[in-house]
Amino acid sequence: MNEIYSRGPSLPLRLLLAVVLSAGLMFLDRYTDSSTQLRSYLTAAVSPLFYVASLPEALFSGASEQFMSQQAVLEENARLKETLLQQSGKLQLLGFLQQENEKLRALLGSSAALPVQRQVAEVLAVYSHPFSHQVVLNKGSTDGVSEHQPVIDDLGVVGQVVSVGPTSSRALLISDNTHALAVRAERTGVRAIVEGLGQWDLLRVMHLPHSTDIREGDRLLSSGLDGRFPEGYPVAKVVRISQDASQPFMVVYAEPYARLDRVRHVLLISSPPAVPEQTPPTQPEVPDA
Amino acid sequence: MRKPQRLGFIYLSIFVALLLTVMPMPQMVKLARPDWALLVLMYWAMALPQRVSVMTAFFTGFIVDVLVGTVLGVNALAFAVVIFAVAQHHLKMRNFSVVQQSLLLGMLLALYQLLLFWLSHFLTGVYFRPQYLWPVLTGMLVWPWLFWLLRRYRRQLKIQ
């Protein structure tokens, strides 16, 4: 006889059980807050898998570095020295400018810009499921990584940390469907929100009225108004604008500066954002008499 | 009734499929990555439906959800539904030629992608793009080789 029906519950019953369980999971994950904690535990549980899965690539790139010719290494070294020289030249000026900026801020009586701490992390896995653009980083809570921490690379904003395990963490990229961040156009100061579309090289700038002054090639910088990303990091460049009067808003597309599809090393920034996360009390506090 | 034998090897093959699911790859290859875990589960559901069926698929799908970062339960549900169809018709499917099998599995893989898109669309509002269907084609192309490989694996190790 068919063994499948002789053991345990019947197949349709098992399917029903699976459907009910997954519906429960979906609800738990999407509509309640308890899933964040659950996700960090799960991330921690599966992180060895990521280490194993990235082994072949690590071995391969290690081997190719091993066999790089001396000539190539010398050339690379020369090039790196040159960029270092150029950048340290710029840095000298930066130190001076920073000092000047602090003095001016003190003159204006505004609060001093808080120092930024950076931490380098390596990308263990870029998972490119079309419905979720996330990367797994090799730093976790033992390295001081916390949730919502912004992630950048050498060119621009990459994303933010969404779940943290002890030795690894997961970052949501700005190109993910569920991600949005507040930006400001560098040229005009227009504020906008940039949303991911699930495509690596395209973001959408939302809710810009038709009268907005925006051009192709405009640089969009993070504005810090979302309370997550610090101000002033490059996010994307406007690449396409379509003015369709039948639409309520302009349709503007931008290309991210960070190379999201091939990021390897990223910086985790930890600095208090420009706007504190909790909203200030609506009524002014009455000082103790 | 036969005693379950060497079930560990089944789980080993599923584990390897999960590794392939998250292995770093160049961007172009990644979009067309076959759904390894689902293909391997399909083989086992067809060959040994009394060992691997809906609940194994559910748990594997759940691990895929965790690995990939989709909303928890989305892959679990889609895996369970597809494997249910395979387990229900395993006797018929075993009699098909490999080419017929891969055509039929292509339809099931498309169903999987559709379910996945549908659920994600309701939960997170993703947009559909035709590129999402590449894994269906690559899955169909990979199936004959995978079938041959897993059948040798099963027979050599006498997994029942």
Contacts between the chains, C-beta under 8 A, distances in Angstrom:
chain1	res1	chain2	res2	distance
A	3	B	1	7.0
A	3	B	50	4.4
A	4	B	49	5.1
A	4	B	50	5.1
A	4	B	53	7.2
A	4	B	87	7.0
A	6	B	1	7.3
A	7	B	1	7.9
A	7	B	50	6.3
A	11	B	53	6.6
A	11	B	54	6.5
A	11	B	84	6.5
A	11	B	87	5.9
A	11	B	88	6.1
A	12	B	84	7.7
A	14	B	53	6.7
A	14	B	54	4.2
A	14	B	55	5.7
A	14	B	84	7.7
A	15	B	54	5.2
A	15	B	80	6.1
A	15	B	81	7.1
A	15	B	84	4.5
A	17	B	54	7.9
A	17	B	55	7.4
A	18	B	54	5.3
A	18	B	55	6.5
A	18	B	57	7.5
A	18	B	58	4.2
A	18	B	76	7.0
A	18	B	77	7.0
A	18	B	80	3.7
A	18	B	84	7.9
A	19	B	77	6.2
A	19	B	80	6.8
A	19	B	81	7.7
A	21	B	58	6.7
A	21	B	73	7.6
A	21	B	76	7.3
A	22	B	58	6.9
A	22	B	61	7.7
A	22	B	62	7.9
A	22	B	73	3.8
A	22	B	74	7.5
A	22	B	76	4.4
A	22	B	77	3.8
A	22	B	80	6.9
A	23	B	73	7.0
A	23	B	77	7.3
A	24	B	73	7.3
A	25	B	62	7.3
A	25	B	65	8.0
A	25	B	72	4.6
A	25	B	73	3.1
A	25	B	76	6.6
A	26	B	71	5.7
A	26	B	72	6.7
A	26	B	73	4.0
A	26	B	74	6.5
A	26	B	77	7.6
A	26	B	119	7.2
A	26	B	123	6.4
A	28	B	72	7.1
A	28	B	73	7.9
A	29	B	71	5.1
A	29	B	72	4.0
A	29	B	73	6.5
A	30	B	71	5.6
A	30	B	123	5.2
A	30	B	124	7.9
A	35	B	72	6.8
A	38	B	72	7.9
A	39	B	66	7.8
A	39	B	72	7.7
A	42	B	66	4.5
A	43	B	66	7.3
A	45	B	66	7.7
A	46	B	63	7.0
A	46	B	66	5.5
A	46	B	67	5.8
A	49	B	18	6.6
A	49	B	19	6.7
A	49	B	22	6.6
A	49	B	67	6.8
A	50	B	22	6.2
A	50	B	67	7.9
A	52	B	19	6.2
A	53	B	19	4.8
A	53	B	20	8.0
A	53	B	22	4.7
A	53	B	23	4.7
A	53	B	24	7.2
A	54	B	23	7.5
A	54	B	24	5.6
A	56	B	23	7.0
A	57	B	23	7.5
A	57	B	24	4.9
A	125	B	22	5.3
A	125	B	23	8.0
A	125	B	24	5.7
A	126	B	24	6.3
A	127	B	22	6.3
A	127	B	67	7.2
A	127	B	68	5.4
A	127	B	69	6.1
A	128	B	27	6.8
A	128	B	30	4.6
A	128	B	31	7.1
A	129	B	68	4.6
A	129	B	69	7.1
A	129	B	70	6.3
A	130	B	31	7.6
A	130	B	126	7.4
A	130	B	129	7.2
A	130	B	131	7.3
A	130	B	132	5.2
A	131	B	70	5.7
A	131	B	116	7.1
A	131	B	117	7.5
A	131	B	120	4.4
A	131	B	124	7.0
A	131	B	126	5.0
A	132	B	68	6.0
A	132	B	69	4.2
A	132	B	70	5.1
A	134	B	68	7.9
A	134	B	69	4.2
A	170	B	69	6.5
A	177	B	124	5.6
A	177	B	125	6.6
A	177	B	126	4.9
A	177	B	127	7.7
A	178	B	124	5.2
A	178	B	125	8.0
A	197	B	127	6.7
A	198	B	126	5.6
A	198	B	127	6.4
A	198	B	129	7.7
A	199	B	129	7.8
A	200	B	27	7.0
A	261	B	27	4.5
A	262	B	27	7.1
